[in-house]
Amino acid sequence: MAYLNVRRVVTGHDEEGNAIFQSDEVLDTKVLGAEAEVVVPWTTAVFPSDNNDDFDGALREVRRVSPGGSVLQFVSMYPHTESKHHRTLSLDYGIVLEGELELELDNGEKTVVKAGDVVVQRGTIHTWRNASEQMSKVAFILLDANPVKVGENELEPAN
């Protein structure tokens, strides 16, 4: 059984402009090998987003970032696992909901974030590591961003 159990409630409008519930469901969890699970409840293709677009944002195919848009995802990491070293062309808000994780940057600097902590990830190369005995759960909001420039050089995504 999946650790993540994300219920998604989507609102919208009826023909008269009254607020309605369009859907209320528990979403499928995708298992990412032996390291993690992920649920993507919503994405947008543009920013600012278009609330007149009735497309179900969870059905949009995205790798990590939605070019020109946004991604809301929940990630749970199993104990004693770590992510790949990576950089995305996005501004990421990471909100730790359960457990604790170590965030390591490409220069070797590390910090531990715990439930209630927020990470603002600004296009840096990083690794997430769950060194604990407990599952972790993080909500990530990824907003498409311009590449980071250092001098005249644009930093590329890294996986």
Stockholm file with secondary structure:
# STOCKHOLM 1.0

chainA/1-159         MAYLNVRRVVTGHDEEGNAIFQSDEVLDTKVLGAEAEVVVPWTTAVFPSDNNDDFDGALREVRRVSPGGSVLQFVSMYPHTESKHHRTLSLDYGIVLEGELELELDNGEKTVVKAGDVVVQRGTIHTWRNASEQMSKVAFILLDANPVKVGENELEPAN
#=GR chainA/1-159 SS CCSCCCEEEEEEECTTSCEEEEEEEECCCEEETTTEEEEEEEEESSSSCCTTCCSCGGGSCCSSCCTTSEEEEEEEECTTEECCCBBCSEEEEEEEEESEEEEEETTSCEEEEETTCEEEEESCCEEEEECSSSCEEEEEEEEECCCCEETTEECCCBC
#=GC SS_cons         CCSCCCEEEEEEECTTSCEEEEEEEECCCEEETTTEEEEEEEEESSSSCCTTCCSCGGGSCCSSCCTTSEEEEEEEECTTEECCCBBCSEEEEEEEEESEEEEEETTSCEEEEETTCEEEEESCCEEEEECSSSCEEEEEEEEECCCCEETTEECCCBC
//
